[in-house]
Amino acid sequence: MATAKQTLLRLGVVLYGLRLTLQDLQHLGFAGIAVDALMLSSTFALAWFIGTRVLGLDRRTTILIGAGSSICGAAAVMATEPVVRARSDEVAVAVATVVAFGTVSIFLYPALFSLNALWHFLPADAASFGTYIGSTVHEVAQVVAASRTIGPEAADAAVVAKMARVMMLAPFLLALSAWLPGERSGG
């Protein structure tokens, strides 16, 4: 059963998501949506390679971690669970992994923005960095926490980019279920 804080957080995420309009997506533009799609596919492919080839994880756990890292954290893990018929221990490992790395990003990304503002590695303003945050951080709440630290422009851009990425969950699951018909029987 969800605690009051979890319920309020979920409600906050839903209300934030209601802010997303077609105009917001149009403002994000084809380039922003393409960046989200590129981040999703490259993150999933990298997770697949590192998980199976480098770390020797089983396929189901690797797929769950890849989905959570590339789309929307624990929600993507839970949505992917029935597609790969994952066990509860595999789900727990995946959720813990994406939550841990996402939590680190809450503190790391604002620090990176400050360093970039000081040393000018990249020509990125707050809104551009917000798009980067929304395209790379796992959970919606983590995106909001990291981007709000930078400012409202970053937060607005981050939420739009993140919600565009979240909308890619259903097509991802359809593609995954078509790609892994034999995956359901084992790992």
QUINOR-V661890 format. One record per pair of residues at least 12 apart in sequence whose ideal C-beta (glycine too) atoms are under 10 Angstrom apart, sorted by the first residue. I is the first residue (numbers start at 1). J is the second residue. D is the distance in whole Angstrom. If there is no record, write none. Layout:
BEGIN
I | J | D
I | J | D
END
This chain:
BEGIN
9 | 139 | 10
9 | 140 | 9
9 | 141 | 6
9 | 144 | 10
10 | 75 | 10
10 | 140 | 10
10 | 141 | 9
12 | 140 | 9
12 | 141 | 8
12 | 144 | 8
13 | 72 | 10
13 | 75 | 9
13 | 139 | 9
13 | 140 | 5
13 | 141 | 6
13 | 143 | 10
13 | 144 | 8
13 | 159 | 10
13 | 162 | 10
13 | 163 | 10
13 | 166 | 10
14 | 140 | 10
16 | 140 | 7
16 | 141 | 9
16 | 143 | 9
16 | 144 | 7
16 | 155 | 9
16 | 159 | 6
16 | 162 | 9
16 | 163 | 8
17 | 140 | 8
17 | 159 | 8
17 | 162 | 9
17 | 163 | 6
17 | 166 | 8
17 | 167 | 10
18 | 163 | 10
19 | 156 | 9
19 | 159 | 7
19 | 160 | 8
19 | 163 | 8
20 | 159 | 7
20 | 160 | 6
20 | 162 | 9
20 | 163 | 4
20 | 164 | 8
20 | 166 | 9
20 | 167 | 9
21 | 160 | 9
23 | 160 | 10
24 | 156 | 9
24 | 157 | 10
24 | 159 | 9
24 | 160 | 5
24 | 161 | 10
24 | 163 | 8
24 | 164 | 9
25 | 160 | 7
25 | 161 | 10
25 | 163 | 8
25 | 164 | 6
25 | 167 | 9
27 | 156 | 10
27 | 157 | 9
27 | 160 | 7
28 | 131 | 7
28 | 134 | 9
28 | 135 | 10
28 | 157 | 8
28 | 160 | 5
28 | 161 | 6
28 | 163 | 9
28 | 164 | 6
31 | 131 | 9
32 | 131 | 6
32 | 134 | 9
32 | 135 | 8
32 | 157 | 9
32 | 160 | 8
32 | 161 | 6
32 | 164 | 7
33 | 135 | 10
33 | 161 | 9
33 | 164 | 6
33 | 165 | 9
33 | 167 | 9
33 | 168 | 9
35 | 131 | 7
35 | 132 | 8
35 | 134 | 10
35 | 135 | 5
35 | 136 | 10
35 | 161 | 8
35 | 164 | 9
35 | 165 | 9
36 | 70 | 10
36 | 71 | 10
36 | 131 | 9
36 | 134 | 8
36 | 135 | 5
36 | 136 | 10
36 | 160 | 10
36 | 161 | 6
36 | 162 | 9
36 | 163 | 10
36 | 164 | 5
36 | 165 | 5
36 | 166 | 9
36 | 167 | 9
36 | 168 | 7
37 | 135 | 10
37 | 164 | 9
37 | 165 | 8
37 | 168 | 7
37 | 171 | 9
37 | 172 | 10
38 | 135 | 9
39 | 69 | 10
39 | 70 | 7
39 | 71 | 10
39 | 132 | 9
39 | 134 | 10
39 | 135 | 5
39 | 136 | 6
39 | 161 | 9
39 | 165 | 7
39 | 168 | 10
40 | 66 | 10
40 | 67 | 9
40 | 69 | 10
40 | 70 | 5
40 | 71 | 6
40 | 72 | 10
40 | 76 | 10
40 | 135 | 9
40 | 165 | 6
40 | 168 | 6
40 | 169 | 9
40 | 171 | 10
40 | 172 | 7
41 | 70 | 8
41 | 168 | 10
41 | 172 | 9
41 | 175 | 10
42 | 70 | 8
43 | 66 | 7
43 | 67 | 10
43 | 68 | 10
43 | 69 | 5
43 | 70 | 4
43 | 71 | 9
43 | 135 | 10
43 | 136 | 8
43 | 138 | 10
44 | 62 | 10
44 | 63 | 8
44 | 65 | 9
44 | 66 | 4
44 | 67 | 7
44 | 68 | 10
44 | 69 | 8
44 | 70 | 4
44 | 71 | 8
44 | 172 | 8
44 | 176 | 9
45 | 66 | 8
45 | 70 | 9
46 | 66 | 8
46 | 69 | 9
46 | 70 | 9
47 | 62 | 6
47 | 63 | 8
47 | 64 | 9
47 | 65 | 5
47 | 66 | 3
47 | 67 | 8
47 | 68 | 9
47 | 69 | 5
47 | 70 | 7
47 | 94 | 10
47 | 97 | 9
47 | 98 | 10
48 | 62 | 6
48 | 63 | 7
48 | 65 | 9
48 | 66 | 6
48 | 70 | 10
49 | 62 | 9
49 | 66 | 10
50 | 62 | 8
50 | 65 | 9
50 | 66 | 9
51 | 63 | 8
51 | 64 | 9
51 | 65 | 6
51 | 66 | 7
51 | 69 | 10
51 | 94 | 10
51 | 97 | 10
52 | 66 | 10
57 | 90 | 9
57 | 93 | 8
57 | 94 | 10
57 | 97 | 10
57 | 187 | 9
58 | 86 | 9
58 | 87 | 10
58 | 90 | 7
58 | 93 | 10
58 | 186 | 9
58 | 187 | 4
59 | 84 | 8
59 | 86 | 10
59 | 90 | 10
59 | 180 | 8
59 | 183 | 6
59 | 186 | 8
59 | 187 | 5
60 | 80 | 9
60 | 81 | 9
60 | 83 | 10
60 | 84 | 5
60 | 85 | 7
60 | 86 | 5
60 | 87 | 7
60 | 90 | 5
60 | 91 | 9
60 | 93 | 10
60 | 94 | 9
60 | 180 | 10
60 | 183 | 7
60 | 184 | 9
60 | 186 | 9
60 | 187 | 4
61 | 84 | 9
61 | 86 | 7
61 | 87 | 9
61 | 89 | 9
61 | 90 | 4
61 | 91 | 9
61 | 92 | 10
61 | 93 | 6
61 | 94 | 6
61 | 97 | 9
61 | 187 | 8
62 | 84 | 10
62 | 90 | 9
62 | 94 | 9
62 | 187 | 9
63 | 77 | 10
63 | 80 | 6
63 | 81 | 10
63 | 83 | 8
63 | 84 | 5
63 | 86 | 8
63 | 90 | 9
63 | 94 | 9
63 | 176 | 7
63 | 179 | 10
63 | 180 | 8
63 | 183 | 7
63 | 187 | 9
64 | 76 | 8
64 | 77 | 5
64 | 78 | 9
64 | 79 | 10
64 | 80 | 6
64 | 81 | 7
64 | 83 | 10
64 | 84 | 7
64 | 86 | 6
64 | 90 | 6
64 | 91 | 6
64 | 92 | 10
64 | 93 | 8
64 | 94 | 4
64 | 95 | 8
64 | 97 | 9
64 | 98 | 9
65 | 77 | 8
65 | 80 | 10
65 | 90 | 9
65 | 93 | 8
65 | 94 | 5
65 | 95 | 9
65 | 96 | 10
65 | 97 | 5
65 | 98 | 7
65 | 101 | 9
66 | 80 | 9
66 | 94 | 9
66 | 98 | 10
66 | 172 | 10
66 | 176 | 10
67 | 79 | 8
67 | 80 | 4
67 | 81 | 9
67 | 83 | 9
67 | 84 | 9
67 | 94 | 8
67 | 98 | 9
67 | 169 | 8
67 | 172 | 7
67 | 173 | 8
67 | 176 | 8
68 | 80 | 8
68 | 91 | 10
68 | 94 | 6
68 | 95 | 7
68 | 96 | 10
68 | 97 | 7
68 | 98 | 4
68 | 99 | 9
68 | 101 | 9
68 | 102 | 9
68 | 138 | 6
68 | 139 | 9
69 | 94 | 9
69 | 97 | 8
69 | 98 | 6
69 | 101 | 7
69 | 102 | 8
69 | 136 | 9
69 | 137 | 10
69 | 138 | 6
70 | 98 | 10
70 | 136 | 9
70 | 138 | 9
70 | 165 | 8
70 | 168 | 9
70 | 169 | 10
70 | 172 | 8
71 | 98 | 10
71 | 138 | 8
71 | 162 | 10
71 | 165 | 6
71 | 166 | 7
71 | 167 | 10
71 | 168 | 6
71 | 169 | 5
71 | 172 | 6
71 | 173 | 9
72 | 98 | 9
72 | 102 | 10
72 | 137 | 10
72 | 138 | 7
72 | 139 | 7
72 | 140 | 7
72 | 142 | 10
72 | 143 | 9
72 | 162 | 8
72 | 163 | 9
72 | 165 | 7
72 | 166 | 5
72 | 167 | 10
72 | 168 | 9
72 | 169 | 6
73 | 94 | 10
73 | 95 | 8
73 | 97 | 10
73 | 98 | 5
73 | 99 | 7
73 | 101 | 9
73 | 102 | 6
73 | 137 | 9
73 | 138 | 4
73 | 139 | 4
73 | 140 | 8
73 | 141 | 9
73 | 142 | 7
73 | 143 | 9
73 | 166 | 10
74 | 91 | 9
74 | 94 | 8
74 | 95 | 5
74 | 96 | 9
74 | 98 | 6
74 | 99 | 6
74 | 102 | 9
74 | 138 | 8
74 | 139 | 7
75 | 95 | 10
75 | 98 | 10
75 | 138 | 9
75 | 139 | 8
75 | 140 | 8
75 | 166 | 8
75 | 169 | 8
76 | 94 | 9
76 | 98 | 8
76 | 138 | 8
76 | 139 | 9
76 | 165 | 10
76 | 166 | 8
76 | 168 | 10
76 | 169 | 6
76 | 172 | 8
76 | 173 | 9
77 | 90 | 9
77 | 91 | 6
77 | 92 | 9
77 | 93 | 10
77 | 94 | 5
77 | 95 | 5
77 | 96 | 10
77 | 97 | 9
77 | 98 | 6
77 | 99 | 9
77 | 138 | 10
78 | 91 | 7
78 | 94 | 9
78 | 95 | 8
79 | 169 | 6
79 | 170 | 9
79 | 172 | 9
79 | 173 | 6
79 | 176 | 10
80 | 94 | 8
80 | 169 | 9
80 | 172 | 8
80 | 173 | 7
80 | 176 | 7
80 | 177 | 10
81 | 94 | 9
81 | 95 | 10
82 | 173 | 9
82 | 177 | 9
82 | 184 | 9
83 | 172 | 10
83 | 173 | 6
83 | 174 | 9
83 | 176 | 6
83 | 177 | 5
83 | 179 | 10
83 | 180 | 7
83 | 183 | 8
83 | 184 | 8
84 | 176 | 8
84 | 177 | 9
84 | 180 | 7
84 | 183 | 6
84 | 184 | 7
84 | 187 | 7
85 | 183 | 8
85 | 184 | 5
85 | 185 | 8
85 | 186 | 9
85 | 187 | 9
86 | 187 | 8
87 | 187 | 9
90 | 187 | 8
97 | 138 | 10
98 | 138 | 5
98 | 139 | 8
98 | 142 | 10
99 | 138 | 8
99 | 139 | 7
99 | 142 | 9
100 | 138 | 10
101 | 137 | 9
101 | 138 | 7
101 | 142 | 9
102 | 136 | 10
102 | 137 | 6
102 | 138 | 4
102 | 139 | 5
102 | 141 | 9
102 | 142 | 4
102 | 143 | 9
102 | 145 | 9
102 | 146 | 9
103 | 138 | 9
103 | 139 | 9
103 | 142 | 7
103 | 145 | 9
104 | 142 | 9
105 | 133 | 8
105 | 136 | 8
105 | 137 | 5
105 | 138 | 7
105 | 139 | 9
105 | 142 | 6
105 | 143 | 9
105 | 145 | 9
105 | 146 | 6
106 | 133 | 10
106 | 137 | 8
106 | 139 | 9
106 | 141 | 9
106 | 142 | 5
106 | 143 | 9
106 | 144 | 9
106 | 145 | 5
106 | 146 | 5
106 | 147 | 10
106 | 148 | 10
106 | 149 | 8
107 | 145 | 9
107 | 146 | 8
107 | 149 | 9
108 | 137 | 10
108 | 146 | 8
109 | 129 | 8
109 | 130 | 10
109 | 132 | 8
109 | 133 | 5
109 | 136 | 8
109 | 137 | 7
109 | 142 | 9
109 | 143 | 9
109 | 145 | 9
109 | 146 | 4
109 | 147 | 8
109 | 149 | 8
109 | 150 | 8
109 | 154 | 9
109 | 158 | 9
110 | 129 | 9
110 | 133 | 9
110 | 145 | 9
110 | 146 | 6
110 | 147 | 8
110 | 148 | 9
110 | 149 | 4
110 | 150 | 6
110 | 151 | 10
110 | 154 | 9
111 | 146 | 10
111 | 149 | 9
112 | 124 | 10
112 | 129 | 8
112 | 132 | 9
112 | 133 | 10
112 | 146 | 10
112 | 150 | 10
113 | 125 | 10
113 | 126 | 8
113 | 129 | 5
113 | 130 | 9
113 | 132 | 9
113 | 133 | 9
113 | 146 | 9
113 | 147 | 9
113 | 149 | 8
113 | 150 | 5
113 | 151 | 9
113 | 154 | 8
114 | 149 | 10
114 | 150 | 9
116 | 129 | 7
117 | 129 | 9
117 | 150 | 10
124 | 154 | 10
125 | 151 | 10
125 | 153 | 8
125 | 154 | 9
125 | 157 | 9
126 | 147 | 9
126 | 150 | 5
126 | 151 | 5
126 | 152 | 8
126 | 153 | 4
126 | 154 | 4
126 | 155 | 9
126 | 156 | 9
126 | 157 | 8
126 | 158 | 10
127 | 147 | 10
127 | 150 | 10
127 | 151 | 9
127 | 152 | 10
127 | 153 | 5
127 | 154 | 6
127 | 155 | 10
127 | 156 | 7
127 | 157 | 4
127 | 158 | 9
127 | 160 | 10
128 | 153 | 9
128 | 154 | 9
128 | 157 | 7
129 | 146 | 10
129 | 147 | 8
129 | 150 | 6
129 | 151 | 9
129 | 153 | 9
129 | 154 | 6
129 | 157 | 8
129 | 158 | 8
130 | 143 | 9
130 | 146 | 9
130 | 147 | 5
130 | 148 | 10
130 | 150 | 7
130 | 151 | 8
130 | 152 | 9
130 | 153 | 6
130 | 154 | 3
130 | 155 | 6
130 | 156 | 7
130 | 157 | 3
130 | 158 | 4
130 | 159 | 8
130 | 160 | 8
130 | 161 | 7
130 | 162 | 9
131 | 147 | 10
131 | 154 | 9
131 | 156 | 10
131 | 157 | 5
131 | 158 | 7
131 | 160 | 8
131 | 161 | 5
131 | 162 | 9
131 | 164 | 10
132 | 147 | 10
132 | 154 | 9
132 | 157 | 9
132 | 158 | 8
132 | 161 | 8
133 | 145 | 10
133 | 146 | 5
133 | 147 | 5
133 | 149 | 10
133 | 150 | 8
133 | 154 | 7
133 | 155 | 9
133 | 157 | 8
133 | 158 | 4
133 | 159 | 9
133 | 161 | 8
133 | 162 | 8
134 | 146 | 9
134 | 147 | 7
134 | 154 | 9
134 | 155 | 9
134 | 156 | 10
134 | 157 | 7
134 | 158 | 4
134 | 159 | 6
134 | 160 | 7
134 | 161 | 3
134 | 162 | 4
134 | 163 | 8
134 | 164 | 8
134 | 165 | 7
134 | 166 | 10
135 | 157 | 10
135 | 158 | 8
135 | 161 | 5
135 | 162 | 8
135 | 164 | 9
135 | 165 | 7
136 | 158 | 10
136 | 161 | 9
136 | 162 | 9
136 | 165 | 9
137 | 158 | 8
137 | 161 | 10
137 | 162 | 7
137 | 165 | 10
138 | 162 | 9
138 | 165 | 10
139 | 162 | 9
140 | 158 | 10
140 | 159 | 8
140 | 162 | 6
140 | 163 | 8
140 | 165 | 10
140 | 166 | 7
142 | 162 | 9
143 | 155 | 8
143 | 158 | 5
143 | 159 | 7
143 | 161 | 8
143 | 162 | 5
143 | 163 | 9
143 | 165 | 9
143 | 166 | 10
144 | 158 | 7
144 | 159 | 7
144 | 162 | 8
146 | 158 | 7
147 | 159 | 7
147 | 161 | 9
147 | 162 | 9
END
